[in-house]
Amino acid sequence: MFTTQIKKNVARAFARNGLVSRVERLAPELYRVVIRADFEGVHSQVGDKIKVDVGGGMRSYTPSRFSAHGLEFIVQAHATSAGSTWVRALSPGDEIRFFGPVRNFDLSLPNASERITFFGDGTAVGLFERFREANPQRDIRGVIELSREDGDSLRGATFLGAEVVCRESEEYGDALLNNARSKDWRSAALVFAVGEAESVKRLRDFFLTEAGFSRHQLRLKPYWSRYGKAHRKKLERTM
Ligand SMILES: Cc1cc2nc3c(=O)[nH]c(=O)nc-3n(C[C@H](O)[C@H](O)[C@H](O)COP(=O)(O)OP(=O)(O)OC[C@H]3O[C@@H](n4cnc5c(N)ncnc54)[C@H](O)[C@@H]3O)c2cc1C
């Protein structure tokens, strides 16, 4: 608790300014935010995060693109949370305060021949985009779970190179799990699962117990939890 407060204070104290240059509504509740900021001399890798001041606090997002002159990230809005209200109202010309990018999730690929499958929800779209663009020579298959409304608004069954599966109920992760169950995993090598914490856990359990994977073939990152932040952090520690 005390450490969390220190981290929040550090993020606020070292926050920098950026200028929103574009907000693109990719789907009804999925927004690409493009910001201009000076990153001269700053290094960033795939899997880094930023913390953005959304008015009601700092929220974590993942740069989907990064250069010396700015970055982009993709936000999955939902209900009336602080981050969602903030992104829906965002316009070009707005100022934004954020901390980072800082290291978060290791997506390095030491073995050049491994086939990769990436499972994620709307919060993982930006990470998937950057991961794929950073590894154009690799065979990376993506499966992204979106709400039915967001999924139906996209033209075609793929989105940014990933297969889209739609959520048919309140249960996050069912569509990802059904997709995983429908595939033959005998020749698969490395699986990433990113997004809602219980969904990531259910995918982990499937791959370990039903698909015969070992733990080192899985890279797991809970980005949020339907049971709140403490639950996400607990699962992150134990995965
Ligand atoms: C390292 C890291 C990187 C991340 N990158 C991204 C990113 O690139 N894009 C992105 O959209 N998100 C990303 N997230 C997730 C994002 O930080 C959380 O979803 C965050 O809670 C959103 O803040 P909020 O104000 O919308 O909701 P909060 O006020 O934090 O949460 C309110 C309640 O809403 C629920 N909730 C939170 N997020 C969602 C959601 N997405 N859908 C449905 N219910 C939700 C929870 O039950 C929570 O208790 C990332 C998280 C981490 C840890």
The ligand as a Tripos MOL2 file, in Angstrom:
@<TRIPOS>MOLECULE
LIG
   53    58     1     0     0
SMALL
NO_CHARGES

@<TRIPOS>ATOM
      1 C1          0.8040   -2.4020  -17.8580 C.3       1 LIG1
      2 C2         -0.6060   -2.0930  -18.2990 C.ar      1 LIG1
      3 C3         -0.8480   -1.6230  -19.5760 C.ar      1 LIG1
      4 C4         -2.1690   -1.3340  -19.9890 C.ar      1 LIG1
      5 N1         -2.3950   -0.8980  -21.2640 N.ar      1 LIG1
      6 C5         -3.6580   -0.6110  -21.6620 C.ar      1 LIG1
      7 C6         -3.9290   -0.1060  -22.9790 C.ar      1 LIG1
      8 O1         -3.0210    0.0790  -23.8070 O.2       1 LIG1
      9 N2         -5.2160    0.1690  -23.3140 N.ar      1 LIG1
     10 C7         -6.2580    0.0020  -22.4220 C.ar      1 LIG1
     11 O2         -7.4090    0.2760  -22.7810 O.2       1 LIG1
     12 N3         -6.0260   -0.4620  -21.1720 N.ar      1 LIG1
     13 C8         -4.7610   -0.7590  -20.7820 C.ar      1 LIG1
     14 N4         -4.5330   -1.2260  -19.5250 N.ar      1 LIG1
     15 C9         -5.6870   -1.4460  -18.6360 C.3       1 LIG1
     16 C10        -6.1370   -0.1490  -17.9770 C.3       1 LIG1
     17 O3         -5.0550    0.4450  -17.2820 O.3       1 LIG1
     18 C11        -7.2660   -0.5160  -17.0060 C.3       1 LIG1
     19 O4         -8.3430   -1.0680  -17.7210 O.3       1 LIG1
     20 C12        -7.7110    0.6650  -16.1850 C.3       1 LIG1
     21 O5         -8.4150    0.1780  -15.0570 O.3       1 LIG1
     22 C13        -8.6160    1.6090  -16.9600 C.3       1 LIG1
     23 O6         -8.9660    2.6800  -16.1270 O.3       1 LIG1
     24 P1        -10.4850    3.1700  -16.0230 P.3       1 LIG1
     25 O7        -10.4450    4.5270  -15.4170 O.co2     1 LIG1
     26 O8        -11.1570    2.9900  -17.3410 O.co2     1 LIG1
     27 O9        -11.1680    2.1470  -15.0190 O.3       1 LIG1
     28 P2        -10.9240    2.0930  -13.4330 P.3       1 LIG1
     29 O10       -11.4930    3.2970  -12.7740 O.co2     1 LIG1
     30 O11        -9.4660    1.7940  -13.1940 O.co2     1 LIG1
     31 O12       -11.7430    0.7890  -13.0400 O.3       1 LIG1
     32 C14       -13.1210    0.8160  -12.6360 C.3       1 LIG1
     33 C15       -13.6550   -0.6030  -12.7300 C.3       1 LIG1
     34 O13       -13.8920   -0.8810  -14.0970 O.3       1 LIG1
     35 C16       -13.4880   -2.1910  -14.4310 C.3       1 LIG1
     36 N5        -12.6000   -2.1020  -15.6060 N.ar      1 LIG1
     37 C17       -11.3350   -1.6050  -15.6870 C.ar      1 LIG1
     38 N6        -10.8890   -1.6640  -16.9560 N.ar      1 LIG1
     39 C18       -11.8980   -2.2250  -17.6860 C.ar      1 LIG1
     40 C19       -12.0400   -2.5480  -19.0620 C.ar      1 LIG1
     41 N7        -11.0780   -2.3040  -19.9720 N.pl3     1 LIG1
     42 N8        -13.2220   -3.0920  -19.4650 N.ar      1 LIG1
     43 C20       -14.2330   -3.3360  -18.5820 C.ar      1 LIG1
     44 N9        -14.1560   -3.0550  -17.2580 N.ar      1 LIG1
     45 C21       -13.0050   -2.5030  -16.8230 C.ar      1 LIG1
     46 C22       -12.8190   -2.8090  -13.2040 C.3       1 LIG1
     47 O14       -13.6630   -3.7800  -12.6530 O.3       1 LIG1
     48 C23       -12.6440   -1.6720  -12.2430 C.3       1 LIG1
     49 O15       -12.8910   -2.0680  -10.9430 O.3       1 LIG1
     50 C24        -3.2360   -1.5140  -19.0880 C.ar      1 LIG1
     51 C25        -2.9880   -1.9740  -17.7830 C.ar      1 LIG1
     52 C26        -1.6930   -2.2710  -17.3970 C.ar      1 LIG1
     53 C27        -1.4500   -2.7750  -15.9940 C.3       1 LIG1
@<TRIPOS>BOND
     1     1     2 1
     2     2     3 ar
     3     2    52 ar
     4     3     4 ar
     5     4     5 ar
     6     4    50 ar
     7     5     6 ar
     8     6     7 ar
     9     6    13 1
    10     7     8 2
    11     7     9 ar
    12     9    10 ar
    13    10    11 2
    14    10    12 ar
    15    12    13 ar
    16    13    14 ar
    17    14    15 1
    18    14    50 ar
    19    15    16 1
    20    16    17 1
    21    16    18 1
    22    18    19 1
    23    18    20 1
    24    20    21 1
    25    20    22 1
    26    22    23 1
    27    23    24 1
    28    24    25 2
    29    24    26 1
    30    24    27 1
    31    27    28 1
    32    28    29 2
    33    28    30 1
    34    28    31 1
    35    31    32 1
    36    32    33 1
    37    33    34 1
    38    33    48 1
    39    34    35 1
    40    35    36 1
    41    35    46 1
    42    36    37 ar
    43    36    45 ar
    44    37    38 ar
    45    38    39 ar
    46    39    40 ar
    47    39    45 ar
    48    40    41 1
    49    40    42 ar
    50    42    43 ar
    51    43    44 ar
    52    44    45 ar
    53    46    47 1
    54    46    48 1
    55    48    49 1
    56    50    51 ar
    57    51    52 ar
    58    52    53 1
@<TRIPOS>SUBSTRUCTURE
     1 LIG1         1 GROUP 0 **** ****
